[in-house]
Amino acid sequence: MTVPKRFEVLRFMGALFKVFAWITLILAILSAIGIVLLPQIGGLSELLGPYAGLAAAAGAGAIVTGLLVLLGGLLNFVMLYALGEIILLQIAVEENTRLTAALLLKMHQDTLPEPAAPSAAYPPPGGFANEPAPYR
């Protein structure tokens, strides 16, 4: 026995949050790699000239910044993915509740006795059978 699917927009939003989570994770990883590699690739030491020693400090700062960006992206990924899963979990609980209610109703209806046929024996006209004599 199945129940019809409801809340299609919420299903879509749950899936969309999970997709956004993966996109966020990929962008965070690429950003962290770019931040770490940019001082080495960009030729920062040639631009600084006599202050080339600052390039090493910029490289260390880039590593720290890259790790912080990666950590922030991971946290954002977990939050978005969890939000999508929570939405889908609530929809699954609602479907399971409706299915259980439908099955319990069917089980209850199957266990009811057949309705008795209406009795053709009505009391005699003129009152009840146990009335005193003057009132019959």
N, C-alpha and C positions, 0 to 999 in steps of 0.2 A: 504494500500500500504506500502510495506517495502523496505528498501534499503539494499544492501548487506553489511555485516560487514567488515570493513577494519581495518588496524592497529592492528593486533592480538598481535604483540610483545609489543606494548604500553599498550594494555589491560593487558597483563601478567605482565608487569613491574608495572603498577598501583596496581594490586592485590598483587604483591610481596612486594611492599613498605608498604602496609597496614599490611601484615603478619609480616614483619620485625618490624613494629611499635609495634604490640602486643607482639612479642617476647622481644623486648627491654623493654617494660613496665613491663612484668613479671620478667625479670632478674633484673631490677632496684629495684622492690619491694623485691625480695628475697635477693638481695645484701644488701639493707638497713636493712632488718631484721637481716641478718647475722652479719653485722657490729655492730649493737646495742647489739646483744646477745653474741657476741664472748667474750668480757671481762668477763661477768658473767659465761659463760659456761666453758671457758678455764682455770679457776682456777688461774687467774692472781694474786689474793691476796696471795696465797701460794707461788707463784714464787718470789714475791717481798720481802717476809720475813719482815724485820724490816721496809721496806718502803711501807707497806700495804696502807697507806693513799693515795699513788699515784693511787691506783686502782680506787678510787672514781673519781679522775680527769680523768683517762682513760675512765671510764664509761660515764662521761659527754662529753668528746671529741668524744666518739663513737656515742653518740646520735646526736651530731651536724654533725659529718661526715655522719651518716646514713641519716639524713634529707637532707644534701646537695646531696648525691648520689640519693636519691629519687627525689629531685627537678630536678636534671640533667636528670634523666631517664624520668620524666614526660615531660620535655621540648623536649627531643629527640623523645619521642612518638608522641607528637603533631606535630612536624616538619615532621616526616616520614609519619604519617597518612595524613597530609595535602598535602604532595607531591603526594601520591597515589590518593587522591581525585581530585587534580588539573589535573592530567593526565587523569583520567576517565571523568572529567567534559569537558575537551577540546575535547575528543573523542565524547561525547554526543552532544556537540555543532556542531561538524562537521557533524555527522549523521543527526541532525535536519536540518541543512542547506541544505544538499543534498536532504532530503525528501521534504522540502519546495520548493526547486527549481524544483524538479520533478513534484510536484503537481501543481505549477504555470504553468509549461510548458504544462501539460495535460489540465488545465483549459483554457489556451490560445488556444490550438489546438481545443478544443471542441467549442469555441465561434467563430472560423473563419467561414465565409460563404463558401458554397460549391463553388468550382471553376466553373466559367461559361464555357459552351461549346464553342469551337471555332466557330466564325462566318463564314458562308459559303459565305457571300456577300463580294466579293473583288471588288475594283474599276475596272472600265472597262479598257481594255488594251488601251494603247496609252496615258496615262497620268492621271492627276487628273481631277476631274469633274469641278473644279473651275478655270481652266487655261483659259487664253484668247484664242480666236478663232484661231489665226494663229499658235498656238503651239499645237492644238489638233490633 
